[in-house]
Amino acid sequence: MAEDIIITPGSGQIDFLDTGSTSTLLVVSSGTLQWKRGATTYLTWNSAAPTFRVSDADLKLTTKLVNNALDPLITSVGWLGNPEPQGAQGPTGAQ
């Protein structure tokens, strides 16, 4: 956890320093919000897309990822598939 948090006004950057003086940045760069440590960018959020990109790290899902208001796509137990609503049914043949 961060020991010191440094916010530099006007820079678009928040610098988190741990007790070993390791710097982790939350910075706006080229229109994206980035979570960086050194030269490695671990998380990028592009508000224009909007997309998240995770690099050089694991993304731990603790609740769920939803693709619409009704169905979770991924939960903490894994992939649930991508169910789509059932469309209209065709005519029934002779019985």
PyMOL commands that set and color helices and strands:
alter all, ss='L'
color gray80, all
select strands_A, chain A and resi 4-8+13-17+23-29+32-37+40-46+51-54+64-66+72-75+78-79
alter strands_A, ss='S'
color yellow, strands_A
deselect
rebuild
show_as cartoon
